[in-house]
Amino acid sequence: MTYYFQEHQWEPYVYNRLNQLIDQFKTSESSNFKTKPYVVFDFDNTSIIGDVEDNLMIYMLDHLLYKMTPEEFEQIIITDIFDMDTNLDEALEHTTPRKLAIDIIQSYTWLWEHYINKDKGERLSLEAIKETGQYKAFQAKLRYYYVNVNGKFTRQAGKPWLTYWFKGYTPEELAILTKDMLKEATNKKAEKHIYSTPKEFLGKAGQISSEFQSGLIYPEELIALYEAFQANGIVTYVVSASPVDVVRTAASEYQFKVPKEQVIGMNYDLDAEGKIKAYMTAGAPITKKTVRQRR
């Protein structure tokens, strides 16, 4: 039997079947692209261990890399498209998106004035900012909002989306930001981080705790598999629920080398200056399945 990639930690039966698949469907480089066999991969927590959008959210939070004024931020996280007064956690009576958003904007306004707004004169250092109660409250509630809103609500084509906090970046800038995130995230050890609201900053939503699992990993087994498919004329596609320019960077320019036009993700609108808006593109596919429990 011909083997097209190293076994590494593949289960033997699966490893053999994948090699048989490549052997059966391999084509020459000169074959017609439209008639070539193809494979389709999911990306986050499938091709890699971890989620690139999730890690980007944390990277921006860790470094306060936002380009929005407090007013712009508020317009994103409070919208009449969704029920902002529903509890995100039935066990916590104050965890509505609206109450969380009020607390988040209050903290963000302070962070904007003391660090994020580069038009200001003297600012605190990032290290000093991250020791403040305002930052810790922002960290805990923004992370909680992100996780639970993404779990509660469904993105809709042509509608605003509440967690696209890279608004104001161009697609090119977002790709650079993603590269910087990947360098950091892939070198972090896997560990759980707990974020909690300081007692003096309870706000409308009260005491909130949230968490994040660090450690973004590109398994050598999947890198080898992607390479084997592409080296043997099997067209490789990635379909992801992450933002399109984020997942294209993660799948095209980092390890897997999938051509960008073969990476499909969530599409967003651009403004007249070519900067990203927190709106899903009308008519574009929503590349995330909503899992419904059977009754």
One Martini backbone bead per residue (centre of mass of N, CA, C, O) as a GRO file, in nm:
protein
  295
    1MET     BB    1   0.097   0.035   0.020
    2THR     BB    2   0.042   0.371  -0.018
    3TYR     BB    3   0.201   0.654   0.137
    4TYR     BB    4   0.137   1.022   0.181
    5PHE     BB    5   0.176   1.025   0.501
    6GLN     BB    6   0.235   1.052   0.813
    7GLU     BB    7   0.114   0.902   1.100
    8HIS     BB    8   0.178   0.957   1.381
    9GLN     BB    9  -0.144   0.975   1.568
   10TRP     BB   10  -0.296   0.794   1.403
   11GLU     BB   11  -0.530   0.583   1.353
   12PRO     BB   12  -0.478   0.311   1.166
   13TYR     BB   13  -0.744   0.289   1.009
   14VAL     BB   14  -0.768   0.587   0.926
   15TYR     BB   15  -0.496   0.609   0.787
   16ASN     BB   16  -0.551   0.398   0.566
   17ARG     BB   17  -0.811   0.525   0.445
   18LEU     BB   18  -0.684   0.794   0.357
   19ASN     BB   19  -0.478   0.668   0.161
   20GLN     BB   20  -0.689   0.529  -0.017
   21LEU     BB   21  -0.832   0.786  -0.102
   22ILE     BB   22  -0.593   0.918  -0.244
   23ASP     BB   23  -0.536   0.683  -0.441
   24GLN     BB   24  -0.823   0.697  -0.581
   25PHE     BB   25  -0.831   1.046  -0.634
   26LYS     BB   26  -0.592   1.119  -0.770
   27THR     BB   27  -0.428   1.383  -0.955
   28SER     BB   28  -0.316   1.586  -1.181
   29GLU     BB   29  -0.206   1.906  -1.231
   30SER     BB   30  -0.353   1.921  -1.533
   31SER     BB   31  -0.619   1.902  -1.441
   32ASN     BB   32  -0.935   1.987  -1.426
   33PHE     BB   33  -1.059   2.172  -1.176
   34LYS     BB   34  -1.376   2.116  -1.212
   35THR     BB   35  -1.313   1.779  -1.198
   36LYS     BB   36  -1.198   1.764  -0.935
   37PRO     BB   37  -1.148   1.646  -0.649
   38TYR     BB   38  -1.285   1.703  -0.309
   39VAL     BB   39  -1.241   1.872   0.006
   40VAL     BB   40  -1.402   1.941   0.334
   41PHE     BB   41  -1.331   2.167   0.597
   42ASP     BB   42  -1.322   2.235   0.897
   43PHE     BB   43  -1.165   2.432   1.156
   44ASP     BB   44  -1.267   2.484   1.430
   45ASN     BB   45  -1.209   2.220   1.632
   46THR     BB   46  -1.068   2.035   1.385
   47SER     BB   47  -0.803   2.132   1.239
   48ILE     BB   48  -0.793   2.268   1.514
   49ILE     BB   49  -0.700   2.367   1.842
   50GLY     BB   50  -0.947   2.575   1.849
   51ASP     BB   51  -1.028   2.936   1.799
   52VAL     BB   52  -0.974   3.214   1.612
   53GLU     BB   53  -1.194   3.413   1.704
   54ASP     BB   54  -1.155   3.371   2.005
   55ASN     BB   55  -0.852   3.456   2.008
   56LEU     BB   56  -0.898   3.739   1.894
   57MET     BB   57  -1.069   3.847   2.122
   58ILE     BB   58  -0.844   3.814   2.339
   59TYR     BB   59  -0.621   3.978   2.203
   60MET     BB   60  -0.778   4.246   2.201
   61LEU     BB   61  -0.823   4.251   2.508
   62ASP     BB   62  -0.522   4.232   2.605
   63HIS     BB   63  -0.446   4.504   2.400
   64LEU     BB   64  -0.662   4.709   2.321
   65LEU     BB   65  -0.756   4.688   1.978
   66TYR     BB   66  -0.950   4.938   1.935
   67LYS     BB   67  -1.151   5.165   1.695
   68MET     BB   68  -1.374   5.255   1.897
   69THR     BB   69  -1.597   5.433   2.019
   70PRO     BB   70  -1.825   5.421   2.261
   71GLU     BB   71  -2.063   5.474   2.065
   72GLU     BB   72  -1.992   5.247   1.862
   73PHE     BB   73  -1.997   5.013   2.058
   74GLU     BB   74  -2.291   5.047   2.151
   75GLN     BB   75  -2.421   5.000   1.867
   76ILE     BB   76  -2.338   4.698   1.860
   77ILE     BB   77  -2.436   4.576   2.162
   78ILE     BB   78  -2.703   4.751   2.087
   79THR     BB   79  -3.002   4.600   1.952
   80ASP     BB   80  -3.326   4.552   1.789
   81ILE     BB   81  -3.288   4.264   1.659
   82PHE     BB   82  -3.267   4.174   1.956
   83ASP     BB   83  -3.316   4.042   2.276
   84MET     BB   84  -3.187   4.244   2.538
   85ASP     BB   85  -3.389   4.111   2.790
   86THR     BB   86  -3.261   3.842   2.798
   87ASN     BB   87  -3.141   3.577   2.957
   88LEU     BB   88  -2.830   3.408   2.939
   89ASP     BB   89  -2.883   3.315   3.249
   90GLU     BB   90  -3.108   3.163   3.457
   91ALA     BB   91  -2.922   3.182   3.727
   92LEU     BB   92  -2.894   3.494   3.626
   93GLU     BB   93  -3.098   3.778   3.646
   94HIS     BB   94  -2.873   4.008   3.513
   95THR     BB   95  -2.799   3.860   3.215
   96THR     BB   96  -2.839   4.083   3.010
   97PRO     BB   97  -2.732   4.243   2.738
   98ARG     BB   98  -2.800   4.529   2.838
   99LYS     BB   99  -2.658   4.526   3.117
  100LEU     BB  100  -2.384   4.446   3.013
  101ALA     BB  101  -2.349   4.684   2.814
  102ILE     BB  102  -2.350   4.911   3.019
  103ASP     BB  103  -2.095   4.814   3.170
  104ILE     BB  104  -1.902   4.800   2.929
  105ILE     BB  105  -1.919   5.103   2.845
  106GLN     BB  106  -1.824   5.222   3.107
  107SER     BB  107  -1.542   5.090   3.095
  108TYR     BB  108  -1.461   5.175   2.806
  109THR     BB  109  -1.461   5.478   2.851
  110TRP     BB  110  -1.225   5.475   3.047
  111LEU     BB  111  -1.023   5.330   2.855
  112TRP     BB  112  -1.037   5.541   2.632
  113GLU     BB  113  -0.934   5.787   2.806
  114HIS     BB  114  -0.658   5.620   2.927
  115TYR     BB  115  -0.570   5.455   2.628
  116ILE     BB  116  -0.705   5.407   2.339
  117ASN     BB  117  -0.696   5.709   2.285
  118LYS     BB  118  -0.446   5.852   2.082
  119ASP     BB  119  -0.535   6.168   2.106
  120LYS     BB  120  -0.434   6.171   2.362
  121GLY     BB  121  -0.212   6.226   2.572
  122GLU     BB  122  -0.155   6.112   2.848
  123ARG     BB  123  -0.101   5.767   2.930
  124LEU     BB  124  -0.142   5.471   3.025
  125SER     BB  125  -0.030   5.176   3.061
  126LEU     BB  126  -0.112   4.858   2.997
  127GLU     BB  127  -0.021   4.742   3.267
  128ALA     BB  128  -0.180   4.945   3.443
  129ILE     BB  129  -0.463   4.899   3.328
  130LYS     BB  130  -0.476   4.578   3.401
  131GLU     BB  131  -0.495   4.658   3.725
  132THR     BB  132  -0.772   4.757   3.699
  133GLY     BB  133  -1.109   4.743   3.764
  134GLN     BB  134  -1.213   4.831   3.488
  135TYR     BB  135  -1.071   4.612   3.325
  136LYS     BB  136  -1.175   4.358   3.478
  137ALA     BB  137  -1.472   4.413   3.418
  138PHE     BB  138  -1.448   4.417   3.112
  139GLN     BB  139  -1.329   4.135   3.075
  140ALA     BB  140  -1.557   3.964   3.203
  141LYS     BB  141  -1.809   4.085   3.041
  142LEU     BB  142  -1.712   4.058   2.751
  143ARG     BB  143  -1.668   3.755   2.753
  144TYR     BB  144  -1.952   3.675   2.837
  145TYR     BB  145  -2.099   3.809   2.604
  146TYR     BB  146  -1.965   3.662   2.370
  147VAL     BB  147  -2.038   3.368   2.442
  148ASN     BB  148  -2.358   3.406   2.488
  149VAL     BB  149  -2.443   3.550   2.229
  150ASN     BB  150  -2.330   3.332   2.033
  151GLY     BB  151  -2.528   3.111   2.166
  152LYS     BB  152  -2.817   3.264   2.140
  153PHE     BB  153  -2.762   3.391   1.865
  154THR     BB  154  -2.826   3.459   1.510
  155ARG     BB  155  -2.701   3.512   1.224
  156GLN     BB  156  -2.780   3.763   0.964
  157ALA     BB  157  -2.826   3.856   0.666
  158GLY     BB  158  -2.800   4.213   0.668
  159LYS     BB  159  -2.713   4.220   0.970
  160PRO     BB  160  -2.618   4.283   1.267
  161TRP     BB  161  -2.326   4.226   1.486
  162LEU     BB  162  -2.229   4.204   1.836
  163THR     BB  163  -1.898   4.078   1.796
  164TYR     BB  164  -1.768   4.298   1.584
  165TRP     BB  165  -1.477   4.454   1.719
  166PHE     BB  166  -1.320   4.513   1.424
  167LYS     BB  167  -1.421   4.767   1.371
  168GLY     BB  168  -1.227   4.980   1.142
  169TYR     BB  169  -1.098   4.774   0.987
  170THR     BB  170  -0.932   4.641   0.749
  171PRO     BB  171  -0.879   4.350   0.595
  172GLU     BB  172  -0.569   4.383   0.608
  173GLU     BB  173  -0.553   4.450   0.912
  174LEU     BB  174  -0.691   4.189   1.008
  175ALA     BB  175  -0.472   3.999   0.899
  176ILE     BB  176  -0.242   4.111   1.073
  177LEU     BB  177  -0.377   4.065   1.345
  178THR     BB  178  -0.394   3.756   1.308
  179LYS     BB  179  -0.093   3.699   1.290
  180ASP     BB  180  -0.025   3.807   1.571
  181MET     BB  181  -0.209   3.613   1.722
  182LEU     BB  182  -0.082   3.343   1.625
  183LYS     BB  183   0.196   3.382   1.746
  184GLU     BB  184   0.087   3.387   2.040
  185ALA     BB  185  -0.120   3.145   2.064
  186THR     BB  186   0.090   2.910   1.964
  187ASN     BB  187   0.281   2.985   2.239
  188LYS     BB  188   0.071   2.899   2.432
  189LYS     BB  189  -0.034   2.748   2.694
  190ALA     BB  190  -0.251   2.521   2.824
  191GLU     BB  191  -0.508   2.718   2.988
  192LYS     BB  192  -0.713   2.840   3.236
  193HIS     BB  193  -0.909   3.141   3.238
  194ILE     BB  194  -1.021   3.368   3.492
  195TYR     BB  195  -1.291   3.605   3.501
  196SER     BB  196  -1.363   3.878   3.733
  197THR     BB  197  -1.562   4.082   3.912
  198PRO     BB  198  -1.524   4.334   4.094
  199LYS     BB  199  -1.691   4.448   4.371
  200GLU     BB  200  -1.669   4.767   4.278
  201PHE     BB  201  -1.792   4.652   3.965
  202LEU     BB  202  -2.094   4.534   3.925
  203GLY     BB  203  -2.335   4.682   3.842
  204LYS     BB  204  -2.608   4.567   3.666
  205ALA     BB  205  -2.498   4.247   3.642
  206GLY     BB  206  -2.287   4.196   3.842
  207GLN     BB  207  -2.154   3.904   3.912
  208ILE     BB  208  -1.885   3.792   3.692
  209SER     BB  209  -1.787   3.493   3.514
  210SER     BB  210  -1.512   3.391   3.304
  211GLU     BB  211  -1.358   3.206   3.023
  212PHE     BB  212  -1.033   3.067   2.897
  213GLN     BB  213  -0.867   2.864   2.650
  214SER     BB  214  -0.554   2.818   2.592
  215GLY     BB  215  -0.410   2.707   2.306
  216LEU     BB  216  -0.307   2.699   1.977
  217ILE     BB  217  -0.340   2.416   1.748
  218TYR     BB  218  -0.143   2.258   1.488
  219PRO     BB  219  -0.163   1.960   1.383
  220GLU     BB  220   0.051   1.749   1.222
  221GLU     BB  221  -0.166   1.563   1.101
  222LEU     BB  222  -0.322   1.791   0.941
  223ILE     BB  223  -0.093   1.910   0.782
  224ALA     BB  224  -0.027   1.646   0.627
  225LEU     BB  225  -0.306   1.606   0.500
  226TYR     BB  226  -0.329   1.862   0.339
  227GLU     BB  227  -0.071   1.817   0.172
  228ALA     BB  228  -0.160   1.549   0.040
  229PHE     BB  229  -0.402   1.645  -0.113
  230GLN     BB  230  -0.260   1.880  -0.275
  231ALA     BB  231  -0.023   1.699  -0.400
  232ASN     BB  232  -0.276   1.502  -0.536
  233GLY     BB  233  -0.515   1.687  -0.668
  234ILE     BB  234  -0.692   1.768  -0.412
  235VAL     BB  235  -0.927   1.976  -0.339
  236THR     BB  236  -0.915   2.234  -0.081
  237TYR     BB  237  -1.154   2.312   0.169
  238VAL     BB  238  -1.288   2.584   0.374
  239VAL     BB  239  -1.543   2.593   0.636
  240SER     BB  240  -1.642   2.881   0.835
  241ALA     BB  241  -1.756   3.083   1.123
  242SER     BB  242  -1.543   3.269   1.072
  243PRO     BB  243  -1.403   3.529   0.968
  244VAL     BB  244  -1.279   3.545   0.658
  245ASP     BB  245  -0.997   3.696   0.712
  246VAL     BB  246  -0.916   3.512   0.944
  247VAL     BB  247  -0.934   3.222   0.814
  248ARG     BB  248  -0.754   3.281   0.571
  249THR     BB  249  -0.501   3.332   0.733
  250ALA     BB  250  -0.502   3.057   0.897
  251ALA     BB  251  -0.522   2.866   0.619
  252SER     BB  252  -0.314   3.010   0.407
  253GLU     BB  253  -0.056   3.152   0.586
  254TYR     BB  254  -0.090   2.901   0.803
  255GLN     BB  255   0.034   2.581   0.728
  256PHE     BB  256  -0.201   2.481   0.506
  257LYS     BB  257  -0.212   2.639   0.223
  258VAL     BB  258  -0.484   2.753   0.137
  259PRO     BB  259  -0.647   2.894  -0.090
  260LYS     BB  260  -0.836   3.169  -0.048
  261GLU     BB  261  -1.072   3.086  -0.255
  262GLN     BB  262  -1.105   2.808  -0.053
  263VAL     BB  263  -1.214   3.011   0.171
  264ILE     BB  264  -1.496   3.003   0.395
  265GLY     BB  265  -1.684   3.269   0.548
  266MET     BB  266  -1.769   3.538   0.712
  267ASN     BB  267  -1.944   3.818   0.593
  268TYR     BB  268  -1.877   4.175   0.558
  269ASP     BB  269  -1.910   4.496   0.562
  270LEU     BB  270  -1.823   4.803   0.396
  271ASP     BB  271  -1.727   5.106   0.380
  272ALA     BB  272  -1.627   5.381   0.192
  273GLU     BB  273  -1.318   5.319   0.320
  274GLY     BB  274  -1.289   4.992   0.364
  275LYS     BB  275  -1.429   4.934   0.635
  276ILE     BB  276  -1.544   4.752   0.886
  277LYS     BB  277  -1.856   4.624   0.960
  278ALA     BB  278  -2.123   4.509   1.187
  279TYR     BB  279  -2.215   4.347   0.909
  280MET     BB  280  -2.380   4.133   0.733
  281THR     BB  281  -2.390   4.014   0.425
  282ALA     BB  282  -2.599   4.031   0.182
  283GLY     BB  283  -2.646   3.698   0.055
  284ALA     BB  284  -2.463   3.562   0.239
  285PRO     BB  285  -2.346   3.307   0.400
  286ILE     BB  286  -2.421   3.121   0.694
  287THR     BB  287  -2.143   2.935   0.843
  288LYS     BB  288  -2.365   2.830   1.070
  289LYS     BB  289  -2.492   2.589   1.263
  290THR     BB  290  -2.798   2.516   1.410
  291VAL     BB  291  -2.848   2.335   1.694
  292ARG     BB  292  -3.112   2.103   1.741
  293GLN     BB  293  -3.302   1.955   1.957
  294ARG     BB  294  -3.452   1.670   2.024
  295ARG     BB  295  -3.793   1.554   2.120
   0.00000   0.00000   0.00000
